[in-house]
Amino acid sequence: MTLTSAETTDGFMLERRGKRLIESATSDRERAAAQALVEEETILAHSSVQGALGLVDIPSKAKVGWEGLMGRVYSLGLDDEQRAFLGLTLSMLGIGGVSLAAVSELGERRLAVMLRAIARLAGNDTIAVGTRI
């Protein structure tokens, strides 16, 4: 399969925005949440999510607006599983009131990403991406 110029550019920009999101983290909680969104991939690919986070125009140092996501969670164009994942991710930051029971909405891939994020949040960053939990 050959990628078009637009797909290559979009992929490159998404990668840059993901990197900026992680670099902008000012705490372990933000870093765990940022890494979870980057690993999950599909949520961060939404331009509405990038806009809510303040990642559309990539400055040298992003000022991420995590709070902007919670107020817009139902207007971002996400499906139920993506909203559950995003809610759990935001709860790591103390934003919103999503119950841990929301993990029942996650498929296997997103659940693995969330478990790695929780391990990072707990100070264990040794679980490798792709490790079966």
Backbone as CSV, one residue per row, in Angstrom:
resi,resn,N_x,N_y,N_z,CA_x,CA_y,CA_z,C_x,C_y,C_z
1,MET,0.843,-1.176,0.000,0.000,0.000,0.000,0.886,1.236,0.000
2,THR,0.566,2.157,-0.857,1.316,3.404,-0.964,0.543,4.512,-0.266
3,LEU,1.212,5.263,0.584,0.572,6.374,1.278,0.578,7.608,0.388
4,THR,-0.506,8.360,0.448,-0.564,9.615,-0.291,0.232,10.663,0.465
5,SER,0.501,11.766,-0.200,1.238,12.864,0.424,0.502,13.386,1.658
6,ALA,-0.829,13.483,1.576,-1.620,13.989,2.700,-1.546,13.036,3.878
7,GLU,-1.611,11.709,3.623,-1.528,10.729,4.703,-0.160,10.768,5.371
8,THR,0.886,10.915,4.588,2.237,11.011,5.131,2.372,12.265,5.985
9,THR,1.866,13.392,5.492,1.920,14.655,6.234,1.096,14.562,7.505
10,ASP,-0.119,13.999,7.407,-0.974,13.854,8.591,-0.298,12.979,9.645
11,GLY,0.302,11.876,9.209,0.994,10.986,10.138,2.171,11.674,10.810
12,PHE,2.907,12.444,10.036,4.057,13.180,10.569,3.597,14.219,11.591
13,MET,2.530,14.954,11.248,2.025,15.985,12.160,1.468,15.358,13.434
14,LEU,0.778,14.228,13.310,0.247,13.544,14.483,1.387,13.084,15.389
15,GLU,2.433,12.566,14.786,3.601,12.132,15.560,4.234,13.323,16.294
16,ARG,4.365,14.451,15.597,4.928,15.664,16.228,4.045,16.149,17.370
17,ARG,2.731,16.136,17.148,1.812,16.592,18.190,1.847,15.658,19.392
18,GLY,1.951,14.368,19.146,2.068,13.406,20.241,3.339,13.632,21.039
19,LYS,4.431,13.881,20.332,5.705,14.153,20.998,5.606,15.426,21.837
20,ARG,4.974,16.460,21.275,4.788,17.727,22.010,3.939,17.516,23.259
21,LEU,2.904,16.690,23.119,2.020,16.413,24.247,2.804,15.789,25.394
22,ILE,3.631,14.819,25.092,4.442,14.161,26.126,5.474,15.134,26.687
23,GLU,6.136,15.897,25.815,7.153,16.852,26.273,6.566,17.948,27.154
24,SER,5.298,18.270,26.950,4.671,19.351,27.716,4.272,18.940,29.123
25,ALA,4.333,17.651,29.421,3.913,17.160,30.739,4.737,17.800,31.844
26,THR,4.040,18.290,32.848,4.723,18.934,33.973,4.682,18.080,35.232
27,SER,4.076,16.908,35.144,4.012,16.011,36.300,3.966,14.570,35.797
28,ASP,4.172,13.637,36.710,4.085,12.219,36.344,2.683,11.873,35.860
29,ARG,1.675,12.490,36.464,0.294,12.238,36.049,0.071,12.687,34.606
30,GLU,0.533,13.878,34.274,0.382,14.377,32.907,1.150,13.514,31.924
31,ARG,2.331,13.090,32.310,3.148,12.253,31.421,2.452,10.916,31.161
32,ALA,1.900,10.300,32.203,1.195,9.027,32.043,-0.031,9.202,31.141
33,ALA,-0.777,10.289,31.334,-1.961,10.552,30.516,-1.569,10.822,29.065
34,ALA,-0.531,11.619,28.869,-0.073,11.950,27.520,0.402,10.701,26.788
35,GLN,1.193,9.884,27.459,1.690,8.663,26.836,0.540,7.722,26.498
36,ALA,-0.475,7.676,27.361,-1.634,6.826,27.086,-2.351,7.284,25.818
37,LEU,-2.561,8.593,25.675,-3.230,9.101,24.470,-2.398,8.856,23.216
38,VAL,-1.108,9.022,23.324,-0.233,8.791,22.173,-0.238,7.311,21.793
39,GLU,-0.148,6.428,22.775,-0.168,4.988,22.493,-1.502,4.539,21.916
40,GLU,-2.593,5.101,22.406,-3.929,4.712,21.940,-4.130,5.106,20.482
41,GLU,-3.580,6.216,20.057,-3.512,6.712,18.678,-4.799,7.281,18.104
42,THR,-5.928,6.597,18.192,-7.118,7.033,17.464,-7.750,8.296,18.038
43,ILE,-7.684,8.481,19.342,-8.300,9.658,19.961,-7.515,10.906,19.584
44,LEU,-6.216,10.848,19.703,-5.371,11.996,19.382,-5.414,12.335,17.890
45,ALA,-5.794,11.392,17.057,-5.880,11.639,15.622,-7.056,12.549,15.259
46,HIS,-8.015,12.702,16.151,-9.157,13.595,15.893,-8.705,15.047,15.990
47,SER,-8.974,15.817,14.958,-8.593,17.229,14.984,-9.316,17.971,16.105
48,SER,-10.519,17.520,16.466,-11.253,18.151,17.564,-10.523,17.965,18.894
49,VAL,-9.913,16.812,19.091,-9.148,16.542,20.314,-7.870,17.370,20.311
50,GLN,-7.188,17.419,19.179,-5.973,18.221,19.071,-6.284,19.687,19.363
51,GLY,-7.404,20.161,18.844,-7.801,21.547,19.080,-8.116,21.800,20.549
52,ALA,-8.856,20.887,21.174,-9.208,21.042,22.588,-7.976,21.033,23.479
53,LEU,-6.957,20.269,23.078,-5.711,20.212,23.849,-4.785,21.398,23.558
54,GLY,-5.044,22.106,22.484,-4.178,23.225,22.105,-2.970,22.782,21.313
55,LEU,-3.112,21.695,20.546,-1.982,21.145,19.795,-2.057,21.399,18.298
56,VAL,-3.037,22.167,17.840,-3.185,22.376,16.396,-2.021,23.186,15.842
57,ASP,-1.751,24.335,16.420,-0.567,25.112,16.047,0.523,24.699,17.011
58,ILE,1.539,24.036,16.504,2.547,23.460,17.382,3.611,24.490,17.716
59,PRO,3.516,25.094,18.894,4.580,26.010,19.314,5.792,25.201,19.773
60,SER,6.854,25.889,20.088,8.050,25.172,20.531,7.786,24.438,21.841
61,LYS,6.931,24.966,22.673,6.557,24.299,23.921,5.039,24.411,24.053
62,ALA,4.359,23.293,23.986,2.901,23.294,24.028,2.392,23.586,25.437
63,LYS,1.321,24.334,25.511,0.591,24.557,26.763,-0.689,23.762,26.608
64,VAL,-0.714,22.581,27.173,-1.825,21.661,26.972,-2.991,22.030,27.877
65,GLY,-4.173,22.081,27.285,-5.387,22.403,28.028,-6.210,21.160,28.294
66,TRP,-5.766,20.330,29.230,-6.462,19.084,29.553,-7.918,19.338,29.959
67,GLU,-8.157,20.406,30.695,-9.497,20.689,31.186,-10.472,20.910,30.034
68,GLY,-9.968,21.401,28.920,-10.804,21.641,27.748,-11.407,20.377,27.173
69,LEU,-10.781,19.255,27.429,-11.305,17.992,26.916,-12.550,17.538,27.671
70,MET,-12.534,17.676,28.990,-13.637,17.148,29.786,-14.950,17.824,29.428
71,GLY,-14.935,19.112,29.239,-16.156,19.826,28.914,-16.680,19.538,27.518
72,ARG,-15.840,18.966,26.678,-16.217,18.711,25.285,-16.287,17.234,24.935
73,VAL,-16.178,16.369,25.910,-16.022,14.942,25.635,-17.116,14.382,24.721
74,TYR,-18.328,14.909,24.800,-19.417,14.399,23.955,-19.514,15.116,22.617
75,SER,-18.730,16.128,22.404,-18.787,16.843,21.126,-17.498,16.678,20.318
76,LEU,-16.651,15.750,20.707,-15.376,15.543,20.022,-15.457,14.556,18.859
77,GLY,-16.597,13.908,18.694,-16.747,12.935,17.616,-16.162,11.576,17.938
78,LEU,-16.080,11.225,19.212,-15.520,9.948,19.638,-16.619,8.910,19.811
79,ASP,-16.266,7.646,19.634,-17.238,6.586,19.899,-17.239,6.271,21.401
80,ASP,-18.115,5.380,21.828,-18.272,5.080,23.259,-16.983,4.573,23.898
81,GLU,-16.284,3.689,23.203,-15.040,3.134,23.759,-13.961,4.209,23.868
82,GLN,-13.870,5.058,22.875,-12.898,6.146,22.928,-13.230,7.116,24.069
83,ARG,-14.525,7.418,24.257,-14.927,8.307,25.362,-14.592,7.689,26.707
84,ALA,-14.802,6.384,26.843,-14.462,5.705,28.097,-12.960,5.799,28.359
85,PHE,-12.161,5.555,27.318,-10.706,5.628,27.460,-10.278,7.043,27.829
86,LEU,-10.834,8.021,27.134,-10.486,9.411,27.421,-10.888,9.793,28.839
87,GLY,-12.064,9.373,29.267,-12.508,9.658,30.632,-11.572,9.066,31.670
88,LEU,-11.148,7.839,31.458,-10.199,7.198,32.373,-8.854,7.925,32.367
89,THR,-8.430,8.343,31.190,-7.171,9.081,31.067,-7.247,10.400,31.823
90,LEU,-8.348,11.117,31.643,-8.516,12.393,32.350,-8.632,12.181,33.852
91,SER,-9.183,11.056,34.270,-9.296,10.799,35.711,-7.921,10.625,36.353
92,MET,-6.924,10.218,35.567,-5.558,10.123,36.099,-5.034,11.509,36.473
93,LEU,-5.604,12.527,35.833,-5.201,13.909,36.098,-6.068,14.557,37.168
94,GLY,-7.088,13.836,37.644,-8.005,14.402,38.616,-9.089,15.251,37.971
95,ILE,-9.276,15.076,36.667,-10.282,15.834,35.927,-11.463,14.912,35.653
96,GLY,-12.646,15.341,36.016,-13.843,14.530,35.780,-14.009,13.480,36.851
97,GLY,-15.082,12.787,36.776,-15.385,11.779,37.788,-15.726,10.451,37.158
98,VAL,-14.836,9.907,36.363,-15.097,8.640,35.689,-14.723,7.491,36.608
99,SER,-15.657,6.573,36.757,-15.441,5.402,37.605,-14.498,4.417,36.926
100,LEU,-13.756,3.693,37.725,-12.864,2.660,37.199,-13.653,1.577,36.473
101,ALA,-14.943,1.482,36.753,-15.800,0.506,36.066,-15.844,0.761,34.561
102,ALA,-15.429,1.935,34.117,-15.413,2.248,32.683,-14.465,1.342,31.910
103,VAL,-13.556,0.656,32.590,-12.653,-0.255,31.877,-13.438,-1.370,31.193
104,SER,-14.653,-1.649,31.665,-15.465,-2.692,31.028,-15.877,-2.300,29.613
105,GLU,-15.751,-1.021,29.272,-16.076,-0.530,27.929,-14.907,-0.682,26.964
106,LEU,-13.710,-0.961,27.496,-12.505,-0.986,26.662,-12.276,-2.346,26.032
107,GLY,-11.805,-2.320,24.788,-11.362,-3.542,24.134,-9.990,-3.924,24.664
108,GLU,-9.502,-5.052,24.236,-8.232,-5.579,24.745,-7.054,-4.638,24.517
109,ARG,-6.956,-4.046,23.326,-5.826,-3.168,23.011,-5.836,-1.926,23.894
110,ARG,-6.982,-1.270,24.019,-7.061,-0.063,24.841,-6.892,-0.397,26.318
111,LEU,-7.391,-1.544,26.738,-7.207,-1.951,28.134,-5.723,-2.117,28.448
112,ALA,-4.969,-2.717,27.529,-3.523,-2.884,27.725,-2.826,-1.530,27.829
113,VAL,-3.230,-0.580,26.986,-2.657,0.772,27.051,-2.973,1.401,28.402
114,MET,-4.219,1.262,28.853,-4.629,1.849,30.131,-3.876,1.207,31.303
115,LEU,-3.693,-0.096,31.255,-2.951,-0.763,32.334,-1.498,-0.288,32.392
116,ARG,-0.889,-0.072,31.230,0.480,0.462,31.219,0.496,1.879,31.789
117,ALA,-0.530,2.674,31.464,-0.602,4.045,31.976,-0.753,4.044,33.494
118,ILE,-1.568,3.147,34.002,-1.747,3.054,35.456,-0.448,2.620,36.118
119,ALA,0.269,1.689,35.476,1.567,1.261,36.019,2.542,2.433,36.044
120,ARG,2.548,3.256,34.990,3.412,4.448,34.974,3.020,5.403,36.088
121,LEU,1.731,5.576,36.258,1.220,6.472,37.292,1.662,6.007,38.679
122,ALA,1.773,4.708,38.838,2.207,4.135,40.111,3.726,4.130,40.260
123,GLY,4.422,4.634,39.243,5.881,4.723,39.329,6.605,3.544,38.725
124,ASN,5.908,2.677,38.025,6.530,1.522,37.393,6.507,1.726,35.892
125,ASP,7.586,2.225,35.351,7.664,2.497,33.917,8.433,1.400,33.190
126,THR,8.485,0.203,33.762,9.280,-0.857,33.159,8.457,-1.787,32.269
127,ILE,7.125,-1.627,32.239,6.309,-2.473,31.391,6.472,-2.001,29.954
128,ALA,6.977,-2.860,29.107,7.258,-2.490,27.714,5.975,-2.453,26.895
129,VAL,5.959,-1.567,25.916,4.843,-1.530,24.973,4.781,-2.877,24.276
130,GLY,3.609,-3.446,24.185,3.460,-4.735,23.538,3.494,-5.901,24.525
131,THR,3.819,-5.632,25.771,3.801,-6.679,26.776,2.370,-7.100,27.026
132,ARG,2.106,-8.376,27.042,0.764,-8.874,27.324,0.539,-8.832,28.820
133,ILE,-0.495,-8.108,29.206,-0.814,-8.004,30.633,-2.038,-8.839,30.910
